[in-house]
Amino acid sequence: MDFCELTTEPINISYVARRVVPPECGATVTLDGYARKFTKHNDGTTRETEYLVYEAYEPMALKEMQKLIERARAEFEVSAIGIVHRLGRLEIGETSVVISVAAPHRRAAFAACEWLIRELKRTVPIWKKEVYADGEAWAEGESA
């Protein structure tokens, strides 16, 4: 029931969430990560983003996403995990990543989902370029 995918097509959030609903579970937590208009940088400045571009080394990204699923299942009491990440150009408001976690109880589902997005950004070779009106920059992943 677990799955991880990369796609260049728009992500159907409901479809991802419903794919991880085993009968023994009582909660599914779904994260919808999407492109935002403004980005605050570490130096305190804020820039207006026109669009994003995601690139990946796809075989390695899928392998690392599968490792995250295995680690999450070992660490949290969850029953099913789905991760779908979009590649290519995304307009503001479009979904870039969906993570759905099903568990018998909501606490484990919330904890696992939060851990998965943090680790996905930190470890999976998917790169985000932010394109502004006056330039562009590759964004770094989160460290914690």
DSSP file with accessible surface (Angstrom, degrees, kcal/mol):
  #  RESIDUE AA STRUCTURE BP1 BP2  ACC     N-H-->O    O-->H-N    N-H-->O    O-->H-N    TCO  KAPPA ALPHA  PHI   PSI    X-CA   Y-CA   Z-CA
    1    1 A M              0   0  134      0, 0.0     2,-0.1     0, 0.0    79,-0.1   0.000 360.0 360.0 360.0 -24.5    0.0    0.0    0.0
    2    2 A D        +     0   0   50     77,-0.1     2,-0.3    78,-0.1    80,-0.2  -0.432 360.0 170.6 -68.6 150.4    3.0    2.4    0.4
    3    3 A F  E     -a   82   0A  19     78,-2.1    80,-2.0    -2,-0.1     2,-0.3  -0.992  23.8-167.7-157.7 153.6    4.1    4.3   -2.6
    4    4 A C  E     +a   83   0A  23     -2,-0.3     2,-0.3    78,-0.2    80,-0.2  -0.985  19.3 171.9-141.7 140.0    6.3    7.1   -3.8
    5    5 A E  E     -a   84   0A  70     78,-2.2    80,-2.4    -2,-0.3     2,-0.4  -0.987  25.7-146.7-146.6 154.1    6.2    8.7   -7.2
    6    6 A L  E     +a   85   0A  28     -2,-0.3     2,-0.3    78,-0.2    80,-0.2  -0.953  28.5 174.4-117.4 142.5    7.6   11.6   -9.2
    7    7 A T  E     -a   86   0A  37     78,-2.0    80,-2.9    -2,-0.4     4,-0.1  -0.992  38.8-154.9-147.9 152.0    5.4   13.3  -11.8
    8    8 A T  S    S+     0   0   89     -2,-0.3    78,-0.1    78,-0.2    81,-0.1   0.393  79.2  86.1-100.6  -1.1    5.3   16.2  -14.1
    9    9 A E  S    S-     0   0  119      1,-0.1    78,-0.1    79,-0.0    -2,-0.1  -0.610  96.2 -83.1 -95.7 157.1    1.5   16.3  -14.1
   10   10 A P        -     0   0   86      0, 0.0     2,-0.5     0, 0.0    -1,-0.1  -0.276  50.1-118.4 -55.2 144.3   -0.6   18.2  -11.5
   11   11 A I        -     0   0   22     84,-0.3     2,-1.0    -4,-0.1    84,-0.2  -0.764  10.6-141.0 -93.5 129.8   -1.1   16.1   -8.3
   12   12 A N     >  -     0   0  100     -2,-0.5     4,-2.0     1,-0.2     5,-0.2  -0.783  16.7-166.8 -87.9 102.9   -4.6   15.0   -7.3
   13   13 A I  H  > S+     0   0   51     -2,-1.0     4,-2.5     1,-0.2     5,-0.2   0.902  83.1  50.4 -62.1 -46.0   -4.4   15.4   -3.5
   14   14 A S  H  > S+     0   0   85      1,-0.2     4,-2.5     2,-0.2    -1,-0.2   0.902 108.7  52.7 -61.3 -39.7   -7.6   13.5   -2.7
   15   15 A Y  H  > S+     0   0  140      2,-0.2     4,-1.1     1,-0.2    -1,-0.2   0.925 109.9  47.8 -64.2 -42.3   -6.5   10.6   -4.8
   16   16 A V  H >< S+     0   0    4     -4,-2.0     3,-0.7     1,-0.2     4,-0.4   0.947 113.2  49.0 -61.8 -46.2   -3.2   10.4   -3.0
   17   17 A A  H >< S+     0   0   16     -4,-2.5     3,-1.2     1,-0.2    -2,-0.2   0.894 110.0  50.2 -62.9 -39.5   -4.9   10.6    0.4
   18   18 A R  H >< S+     0   0  178     -4,-2.5     3,-0.7     1,-0.3    -1,-0.2   0.697  97.4  68.9 -76.7 -16.0   -7.4    7.9   -0.4
   19   19 A R  T << S+     0   0   72     -4,-1.1    -1,-0.3    -3,-0.7    -2,-0.2   0.640  98.5  52.8 -74.3 -13.0   -4.8    5.5   -1.7
   20   20 A V  T <  S+     0   0    0     -3,-1.2    -1,-0.2    -4,-0.4    60,-0.1  -0.232  75.5 114.4-117.2  47.1   -3.5    5.1    1.9
   21   21 A V    <   +     0   0   54     -3,-0.7    -1,-0.1    81,-0.1     7,-0.1  -0.718  39.0 179.2-119.7  83.1   -6.7    4.2    3.8
   22   22 A P    >   -     0   0    6      0, 0.0     3,-1.8     0, 0.0    81,-0.1  -0.496  39.5-114.1 -77.8 155.9   -6.5    0.7    5.2
   23   23 A P  T 3  S+     0   0  132      0, 0.0    -2,-0.0     0, 0.0     0, 0.0   0.752 111.6  61.3 -66.0 -21.1   -9.5   -0.5    7.2
   24   24 A E  T 3  S+     0   0  116      2,-0.0     2,-0.2    55,-0.0    -3,-0.0   0.534  90.3  92.1 -82.0  -2.9   -7.6   -0.7   10.5
   25   25 A C    <   -     0   0   24     -3,-1.8     3,-0.1     1,-0.1    80,-0.1  -0.610  48.0-174.7 -96.8 153.6   -6.8    3.0   10.5
   26   26 A G  S    S+     0   0   69     77,-1.7     2,-0.3    -2,-0.2    80,-0.1   0.369  70.5  41.7-119.7  -2.7   -8.7    5.8   12.0
   27   27 A A  E     -B  103   0A  21     76,-1.8    76,-2.5    78,-0.1     2,-0.4  -0.992  49.4-172.9-150.0 139.8   -6.7    8.8   10.7
   28   28 A T  E     -B  102   0A  49     -2,-0.3     2,-0.5    74,-0.2    74,-0.2  -0.994  11.8-162.5-128.2 125.3   -5.0   10.0    7.6
   29   29 A V  E     -B  101   0A  21     72,-2.5    72,-2.6    -2,-0.4     2,-0.5  -0.938   9.7-169.6-106.5 128.3   -2.9   13.1    7.7
   30   30 A T  E     -B  100   0A  50     -2,-0.5     2,-0.5    70,-0.2    70,-0.2  -0.980   9.9-156.0-124.2 126.3   -2.2   14.7    4.3
   31   31 A L  E     -B   99   0A  55     68,-3.1    68,-1.7    -2,-0.5     2,-0.7  -0.882   3.7-165.4 -98.5 127.2    0.3   17.5    3.6
   32   32 A D  E     -B   98   0A  56     -2,-0.5     2,-0.5    66,-0.2    66,-0.2  -0.929   8.7-170.1-111.1 101.1   -0.3   19.6    0.6
   33   33 A G  E     +B   97   0A  16     64,-3.1    63,-3.1    -2,-0.7    64,-1.8  -0.826  14.4 174.0 -93.4 128.2    2.9   21.5   -0.1
   34   34 A Y  E     -B   95   0A 134     -2,-0.5     2,-0.3    61,-0.3    61,-0.2  -0.904  37.7 -85.7-136.6 163.4    2.4   24.2   -2.8
   35   35 A A        -     0   0    2     59,-2.3    58,-2.8    56,-0.4     2,-0.3  -0.502  44.2-154.1 -71.0 126.4    4.2   27.1   -4.4
   36   36 A R        -     0   0  132     -2,-0.3    13,-0.1    56,-0.2    -1,-0.0  -0.718  17.2-130.3-104.7 158.1    3.9   30.3   -2.5
   37   37 A K  S    S+     0   0   80     -2,-0.3    12,-3.9     1,-0.1     2,-0.4   0.833  89.0  44.0 -74.5 -36.6    4.1   33.9   -3.9
   38   38 A F  E     -D   48   0B 114     10,-0.2     2,-0.5    12,-0.0    10,-0.2  -0.926  63.2-163.9-120.2 139.2    6.6   35.3   -1.4
   39   39 A T  E     -D   47   0B  10      8,-2.5     8,-2.4    -2,-0.4     2,-0.5  -0.978   9.9-149.8-122.6 124.4    9.8   33.7    0.0
   40   40 A K  E     -D   46   0B 156     -2,-0.5     6,-0.2     6,-0.2     2,-0.2  -0.823  20.0-149.6 -92.6 128.0   11.5   35.0    3.1
   41   41 A H    >   -     0   0   49      4,-3.3     3,-2.1    -2,-0.5    -1,-0.0  -0.511  27.1-104.8 -96.5 165.4   15.3   34.5    3.0
   42   42 A N  T 3  S+     0   0  181      1,-0.3    -1,-0.1    -2,-0.2    -2,-0.0   0.754 118.4  61.3 -60.9 -25.2   17.8   33.9    5.8
   43   43 A D  T 3  S-     0   0  121      2,-0.1    -1,-0.3     1,-0.1     3,-0.1   0.392 121.1-105.5 -84.2   4.9   19.0   37.5    5.5
   44   44 A G  S <  S+     0   0   47     -3,-2.1     2,-0.1     1,-0.3    -2,-0.1   0.321  80.6 126.2  92.3  -8.9   15.5   38.8    6.4
   45   45 A T        -     0   0   68     -5,-0.1    -4,-3.3     1,-0.0     2,-0.4  -0.472  47.5-148.2 -80.7 155.9   14.6   39.9    2.8
   46   46 A T  E     -D   40   0B  83     -6,-0.2     2,-0.4    -2,-0.1    -6,-0.2  -0.991  11.7-166.3-124.5 133.0   11.5   38.8    1.1
   47   47 A R  E     -D   39   0B  74     -8,-2.4    -8,-2.5    -2,-0.4     2,-0.5  -0.926  22.7-120.7-120.6 148.2   11.3   38.3   -2.6
   48   48 A E  E     -D   38   0B 101     -2,-0.4    85,-0.7   -10,-0.2     2,-0.4  -0.741  28.5-145.6 -87.8 123.7    8.2   37.8   -4.8
   49   49 A T  E     -E  132   0C   0    -12,-3.9    83,-0.2    -2,-0.5     3,-0.1  -0.730  16.6-171.2 -92.2 135.8    8.3   34.5   -6.7
   50   50 A E  E     -     0   0C  90     81,-3.5    42,-0.6     1,-0.4     2,-0.3   0.835  69.4 -30.6 -90.6 -41.8    6.9   34.2  -10.2
   51   51 A Y  E     -EF 131  91C  50     80,-1.3    80,-2.5    40,-0.2    -1,-0.4  -0.974  57.5-122.1-165.8 169.1    7.2   30.4  -10.5
   52   52 A L  E     -EF 130  90C   5     38,-2.6    38,-3.0    -2,-0.3     2,-0.4  -0.878  10.2-156.6-118.5 155.3    9.2   27.4   -9.3
   53   53 A V  E     -EF 129  89C  23     76,-2.2    76,-3.2    -2,-0.3     2,-0.4  -0.996   9.3-162.3-131.2 125.8   11.1   24.7  -11.2
   54   54 A Y  E     +EF 128  88C  22     34,-2.3    34,-3.1    -2,-0.4     2,-0.3  -0.917  10.6 177.5-108.3 135.2   11.8   21.4   -9.6
   55   55 A E  E     +E  127   0C  98     72,-2.5    72,-3.5    -2,-0.4     2,-0.3  -0.932   2.8 179.1-130.1 156.4   14.4   19.0  -10.9
   56   56 A A  E     -E  126   0C  23     -2,-0.3     2,-1.1    70,-0.2    70,-0.2  -0.991  42.3-120.1-151.4 154.2   15.6   15.6   -9.6
   57   57 A Y     >  -     0   0  136     68,-1.4     4,-2.8    -2,-0.3     3,-0.3  -0.879  45.1-158.1 -89.3  95.1   17.9   12.8  -10.2
   58   58 A E  H  > S+     0   0   99     -2,-1.1     4,-2.7     1,-0.2     5,-0.3   0.855  78.3  49.1 -58.2 -46.5   14.9   10.6  -10.5
   59   59 A P  H  > S+     0   0   87      0, 0.0     4,-1.9     0, 0.0    -1,-0.2   0.934 118.2  41.9 -60.2 -41.4   16.3    7.1   -9.8
   60   60 A M  H  > S+     0   0   70     -3,-0.3     4,-2.8     2,-0.2     5,-0.2   0.898 112.8  53.7 -70.9 -38.8   18.1    8.3   -6.7
   61   61 A A  H  X S+     0   0    0     -4,-2.8     4,-2.6    64,-0.2     5,-0.2   0.937 110.5  46.3 -61.2 -45.6   15.2   10.5   -5.5
   62   62 A L  H  X S+     0   0   62     -4,-2.7     4,-2.3     2,-0.2    -1,-0.2   0.908 112.1  51.3 -64.3 -40.0   12.8    7.5   -5.7
   63   63 A K  H  X S+     0   0  124     -4,-1.9     4,-2.0    -5,-0.3    -2,-0.2   0.929 112.7  45.4 -62.4 -43.7   15.3    5.3   -3.9
   64   64 A E  H  X S+     0   0   40     -4,-2.8     4,-2.1     2,-0.2    -2,-0.2   0.869 110.6  53.5 -69.7 -35.8   15.6    7.9   -1.1
   65   65 A M  H  X S+     0   0    0     -4,-2.6     4,-2.1    -5,-0.2    -1,-0.2   0.914 108.4  50.4 -63.8 -40.6   11.9    8.4   -0.9
   66   66 A Q  H  X S+     0   0   66     -4,-2.3     4,-2.4     1,-0.2    -2,-0.2   0.909 108.2  52.9 -64.2 -38.6   11.4    4.7   -0.4
   67   67 A K  H  X S+     0   0   88     -4,-2.0     4,-2.7     1,-0.2    -1,-0.2   0.900 107.1  52.5 -61.7 -40.9   14.1    4.7    2.4
   68   68 A L  H  X S+     0   0    2     -4,-2.1     4,-2.8     2,-0.2     5,-0.2   0.912 108.0  51.0 -61.7 -41.6   12.1    7.5    4.1
   69   69 A I  H  X S+     0   0    0     -4,-2.1     4,-2.5     1,-0.2    -2,-0.2   0.944 111.5  47.6 -60.5 -45.9    9.0    5.4    4.0
   70   70 A E  H  X S+     0   0  116     -4,-2.4     4,-1.5     1,-0.2    -2,-0.2   0.915 113.4  47.4 -63.3 -41.6   10.8    2.4    5.5
   71   71 A R  H  X S+     0   0  112     -4,-2.7     4,-2.0     2,-0.2    -1,-0.2   0.908 112.1  49.9 -66.3 -41.2   12.3    4.5    8.2
   72   72 A A  H  X S+     0   0    0     -4,-2.8     4,-2.8     1,-0.2    -2,-0.2   0.912 109.5  51.2 -64.2 -40.0    9.0    6.2    9.0
   73   73 A R  H  < S+     0   0   99     -4,-2.5     5,-0.3    -5,-0.2    -1,-0.2   0.833 112.7  46.7 -67.8 -30.0    7.3    2.9    9.2
   74   74 A A  H  < S+     0   0   92     -4,-1.5    -1,-0.2    -5,-0.2    -2,-0.2   0.829 119.9  38.5 -77.0 -31.4   10.0    1.6   11.6
   75   75 A E  H  < S+     0   0  117     -4,-2.0     2,-0.3    -5,-0.1    -2,-0.2   0.778 116.6  44.2 -92.2 -30.8    9.9    4.7   13.8
   76   76 A F  S  < S-     0   0   37     -4,-2.8     2,-1.9    -5,-0.2    -1,-0.1  -0.870  83.3-114.1-118.3 153.6    6.1    5.6   13.9
   77   77 A E        +     0   0  138     -2,-0.3    28,-0.4    28,-0.0     2,-0.3  -0.574  66.2 138.5 -86.0  77.9    3.1    3.4   14.4
   78   78 A V        -     0   0   15     -2,-1.9    25,-0.3    -5,-0.3     3,-0.1  -0.863  45.5-156.4-122.9 160.4    1.7    4.0   11.0
   79   79 A S  S    S+     0   0   25     23,-2.9     2,-0.3     1,-0.3    24,-0.2   0.709  73.0   9.7-109.1 -28.9    0.0    1.7    8.5
   80   80 A A  E     - C   0 102A   0     22,-1.6    22,-2.8   -60,-0.1     2,-0.4  -0.984  54.8-167.2-157.2 145.7    0.5    3.3    5.1
   81   81 A I  E     - C   0 101A   0     -2,-0.3   -78,-2.1    20,-0.2     2,-0.4  -1.000   1.9-174.0-137.5 135.8    2.4    6.1    3.5
   82   82 A G  E     -aC   3 100A   0     18,-2.7    18,-2.7    -2,-0.4     2,-0.4  -0.996   3.1-177.8-128.7 132.9    2.2    7.8    0.1
   83   83 A I  E     +aC   4  99A   1    -80,-2.0   -78,-2.2    -2,-0.4     2,-0.4  -0.994   3.2 175.5-130.7 126.0    4.6   10.5   -1.2
   84   84 A V  E     -aC   5  98A   5     14,-2.6    14,-2.6    -2,-0.4     2,-0.4  -0.996   6.6-172.5-130.1 126.9    4.1   12.2   -4.6
   85   85 A H  E     -aC   6  97A  10    -80,-2.4   -78,-2.0    -2,-0.4     2,-0.3  -0.958  16.1-135.6-121.7 138.4    6.5   15.0   -5.7
   86   86 A R  E     -a    7   0A  20     10,-3.3     2,-0.3    -2,-0.4   -78,-0.2  -0.667  16.2-162.7 -91.6 146.7    6.0   17.1   -8.8
   87   87 A L        +     0   0   11    -80,-2.9     2,-0.2    -2,-0.3   -32,-0.2  -0.851  49.2  34.8-121.5 160.5    8.9   18.0  -11.1
   88   88 A G  E    S-F   54   0C  27    -34,-3.1   -34,-2.3    -2,-0.3     2,-0.4  -0.569 102.8 -13.6  96.6-163.0    9.1   20.7  -13.8
   89   89 A R  E     -F   53   0C 125    -36,-0.2     2,-0.4    -2,-0.2   -36,-0.2  -0.638  59.2-171.0 -82.7 132.8    7.6   24.2  -13.7
   90   90 A L  E     -F   52   0C   0    -38,-3.0   -38,-2.6    -2,-0.4     2,-0.1  -0.985  13.5-141.2-124.2 132.7    5.0   25.1  -11.1
   91   91 A E  E >   -F   51   0C  81     -2,-0.4     3,-2.2   -40,-0.2   -56,-0.4  -0.460  46.5 -73.7 -82.9 162.3    2.9   28.2  -11.0
   92   92 A I  T 3  S+     0   0   58    -42,-0.6   -56,-0.2     1,-0.3    -1,-0.1  -0.326 122.2  22.7 -58.2 131.7    2.1   29.9   -7.7
   93   93 A G  T 3  S+     0   0   49    -58,-2.8    -1,-0.3     1,-0.3     2,-0.2   0.188  91.2 126.3  94.8 -15.1   -0.6   27.9   -5.8
   94   94 A E    <   -     0   0   59     -3,-2.2   -59,-2.3     1,-0.1    -1,-0.3  -0.539  67.8-106.1 -78.2 145.7    0.2   24.6   -7.6
   95   95 A T  E     +B   34   0A  17    -61,-0.2   -84,-0.3    -2,-0.2   -61,-0.3  -0.498  35.1 177.2 -73.8 129.4    0.9   21.6   -5.4
   96   96 A S  E     +     0   0A   7    -63,-3.1   -10,-3.3     1,-0.3     2,-0.3   0.728  67.5  11.8-100.8 -32.1    4.6   20.5   -5.4
   97   97 A V  E     -BC  33  85A   6    -64,-1.8   -64,-3.1   -12,-0.2     2,-0.4  -0.996  54.8-166.5-149.7 142.5    4.4   17.6   -2.9
   98   98 A V  E     -BC  32  84A   0    -14,-2.6   -14,-2.6    -2,-0.3     2,-0.4  -1.000   6.7-177.3-128.5 129.6    1.8   15.5   -1.2
   99   99 A I  E     -BC  31  83A   0    -68,-1.7   -68,-3.1    -2,-0.4     2,-0.4  -0.996   4.4-175.2-124.3 124.9    2.5   13.2    1.7
  100  100 A S  E     -BC  30  82A   0    -18,-2.7   -18,-2.7    -2,-0.4     2,-0.4  -0.981   1.0-174.5-122.3 132.3   -0.3   11.1    3.1
  101  101 A V  E     -BC  29  81A   0    -72,-2.6   -72,-2.5    -2,-0.4     2,-0.4  -0.990   6.2-162.1-128.5 124.7    0.1    9.0    6.2
  102  102 A A  E     +BC  28  80A   0    -22,-2.8   -23,-2.9    -2,-0.4   -22,-1.6  -0.867  19.5 161.2-106.3 138.9   -2.5    6.6    7.6
  103  103 A A  E     -B   27   0A   0    -76,-2.5   -76,-1.8    -2,-0.4   -77,-1.7  -0.977  52.0-111.9-149.1 159.0   -2.4    5.3   11.1
  104  104 A P  S    S+     0   0   37      0, 0.0     2,-0.3     0, 0.0   -26,-0.1   0.858 108.5  31.1 -60.8 -31.8   -4.7    3.7   13.7
  105  105 A H  S >> S-     0   0  130    -28,-0.4     4,-1.3   -79,-0.1     3,-0.5  -0.969  80.0-127.6-132.5 145.9   -4.4    7.0   15.7
  106  106 A R  H 3> S+     0   0  180     -2,-0.3     4,-2.9     1,-0.2     5,-0.3   0.799 100.3  66.3 -63.6 -33.8   -3.9   10.6   14.6
  107  107 A R  H 3> S+     0   0  213      1,-0.2     4,-2.4     2,-0.2    -1,-0.2   0.939 105.0  43.6 -57.7 -45.9   -0.9   11.4   16.8
  108  108 A A  H <> S+     0   0   20     -3,-0.5     4,-2.7     1,-0.2     5,-0.2   0.889 112.8  53.1 -66.2 -37.9    1.3    8.9   15.0
  109  109 A A  H  X S+     0   0    0     -4,-1.3     4,-2.3     2,-0.2    -2,-0.2   0.933 111.3  45.5 -64.6 -44.1    0.0   10.1   11.6
  110  110 A F  H  X S+     0   0  120     -4,-2.9     4,-2.4     2,-0.2     5,-0.2   0.941 114.8  47.6 -63.2 -47.4    0.8   13.8   12.4
  111  111 A A  H  X S+     0   0   43     -4,-2.4     4,-2.3    -5,-0.3    -2,-0.2   0.923 113.9  46.4 -62.2 -44.7    4.2   13.0   13.8
  112  112 A A  H  X S+     0   0    0     -4,-2.7     4,-2.9    -5,-0.2    -1,-0.2   0.913 111.7  51.1 -65.9 -40.8    5.2   10.8   10.8
  113  113 A C  H  X S+     0   0    8     -4,-2.3     4,-2.2    -5,-0.2     5,-0.2   0.935 111.8  47.0 -64.0 -43.9    3.9   13.3    8.2
  114  114 A E  H  X S+     0   0  104     -4,-2.4     4,-1.9     1,-0.2    -1,-0.2   0.926 113.9  47.9 -63.4 -43.9    5.9   16.1    9.8
  115  115 A W  H  X S+     0   0   16     -4,-2.3     4,-2.8    -5,-0.2     5,-0.3   0.923 109.9  53.9 -62.5 -42.6    9.0   14.0   10.0
  116  116 A L  H  X S+     0   0    0     -4,-2.9     4,-2.7     1,-0.2    -2,-0.2   0.911 108.9  46.0 -62.9 -43.6    8.6   12.8    6.4
  117  117 A I  H  X S+     0   0   29     -4,-2.2     4,-2.3     2,-0.2    -1,-0.2   0.923 113.8  49.6 -68.4 -38.5    8.4   16.4    4.9
  118  118 A R  H  X S+     0   0   58     -4,-1.9     4,-1.6    -5,-0.2    -2,-0.2   0.957 116.2  41.6 -63.1 -46.6   11.4   17.5    7.0
  119  119 A E  H  X S+     0   0   14     -4,-2.8     4,-2.8     2,-0.2     5,-0.5   0.859 111.1  56.6 -71.0 -34.8   13.5   14.5    5.9
  120  120 A L  H  X S+     0   0    6     -4,-2.7     4,-1.8    -5,-0.3     6,-0.2   0.949 110.8  43.8 -60.4 -46.7   12.3   14.7    2.3
  121  121 A K  H  < S+     0   0   78     -4,-2.3    -1,-0.2    -5,-0.2    -2,-0.2   0.837 119.0  44.9 -66.5 -31.5   13.5   18.3    2.0
  122  122 A R  H  < S+     0   0  126     -4,-1.6    -2,-0.2    -5,-0.2    -1,-0.2   0.839 128.2  17.6 -82.3 -33.0   16.8   17.4    3.8
  123  123 A T  H  < S+     0   0   42     -4,-2.8    -3,-0.2    -5,-0.1    -2,-0.2   0.671  94.6  91.0-119.5 -22.8   17.8   14.2    2.1
  124  124 A V  S  < S-     0   0    9     -4,-1.8     2,-2.6    -5,-0.5   -63,-0.1  -0.681  76.4-121.1 -87.7 131.7   16.1   13.5   -1.2
  125  125 A P        +     0   0   24      0, 0.0   -68,-1.4     0, 0.0     2,-0.4  -0.389  66.9 127.7 -74.8  72.7   17.9   14.9   -4.3
  126  126 A I  E     -E   56   0C  27     -2,-2.6     2,-0.4    -6,-0.2   -70,-0.2  -1.000  43.4-157.0-123.9 125.7   15.1   17.1   -5.6
  127  127 A W  E     -E   55   0C 123    -72,-3.5   -72,-2.5    -2,-0.4     2,-0.5  -0.856   3.7-152.3-112.9 141.6   16.1   20.7   -6.3
  128  128 A K  E     -EG  54 139C  38     11,-0.6    11,-3.3    -2,-0.4     2,-0.5  -0.941   3.4-163.6-115.7 125.2   13.9   23.8   -6.3
  129  129 A K  E     -EG  53 138C  39    -76,-3.2   -76,-2.2    -2,-0.5     2,-0.6  -0.938  10.3-151.8-104.9 126.5   14.7   26.9   -8.4
  130  130 A E  E     -EG  52 137C   7      7,-3.4     7,-2.2    -2,-0.5     2,-0.6  -0.871   8.5-156.2 -97.4 125.8   12.8   30.0   -7.4
  131  131 A V  E     -EG  51 136C  10    -80,-2.5   -81,-3.5    -2,-0.6   -80,-1.3  -0.912  14.3-177.3-107.8 122.0   12.3   32.4  -10.3
  132  132 A Y  E >   -EG  49 135C   6      3,-3.5     3,-1.1    -2,-0.6   -83,-0.2  -0.610  43.1-103.3-108.4 172.8   11.7   36.1   -9.5
  133  133 A A  T 3  S+     0   0   83    -85,-0.7   -84,-0.1     1,-0.2     3,-0.1   0.840 123.2  36.8 -64.1 -29.5   11.0   39.1  -11.6
  134  134 A D  T 3  S-     0   0  122      1,-0.1     2,-0.3     0, 0.0    -1,-0.2   0.020 130.5 -42.6-115.3  26.6   14.6   40.2  -11.2
  135  135 A G  E <   -G  132   0C  35     -3,-1.1    -3,-3.5     2,-0.0     2,-0.3  -0.957  57.1-100.2 149.1-165.5   16.5   36.9  -11.2
  136  136 A E  E     -G  131   0C 108     -2,-0.3     2,-0.3    -5,-0.2    -5,-0.2  -0.978  21.4-170.6-153.3 159.6   16.5   33.3  -10.0
  137  137 A A  E     -G  130   0C  36     -7,-2.2    -7,-3.4    -2,-0.3     2,-0.5  -0.985  27.9-118.9-154.7 143.2   18.1   31.2   -7.3
  138  138 A W  E     -G  129   0C 124     -2,-0.3     2,-0.3    -9,-0.3    -9,-0.3  -0.743  37.5-134.2 -80.7 129.1   18.3   27.5   -6.3
  139  139 A A  E     -G  128   0C  29    -11,-3.3   -11,-0.6    -2,-0.5     2,-0.2  -0.635  11.7-129.4 -86.9 142.8   16.7   27.1   -2.9
  140  140 A E        -     0   0  185     -2,-0.3     3,-0.1     1,-0.1   -18,-0.1  -0.604  26.1-110.7 -86.7 151.8   18.4   25.0   -0.2
  141  141 A G        -     0   0   53     -2,-0.2     2,-0.2     1,-0.1   -19,-0.2  -0.158  39.8 -89.6 -71.9 172.1   16.6   22.3    1.6
  142  142 A E        -     0   0   92    -24,-0.2    -1,-0.1     1,-0.1     0, 0.0  -0.609  26.7-158.3 -84.0 146.6   15.7   22.6    5.3
  143  143 A S              0   0  105     -2,-0.2    -1,-0.1     1,-0.2    -2,-0.0   0.639 360.0 360.0 -99.9 -19.0   18.1   21.3    7.8
  144  144 A A              0   0   93    -26,-0.0    -1,-0.2     0, 0.0     0, 0.0  -0.991 360.0 360.0-154.7 360.0   15.8   20.7   10.8
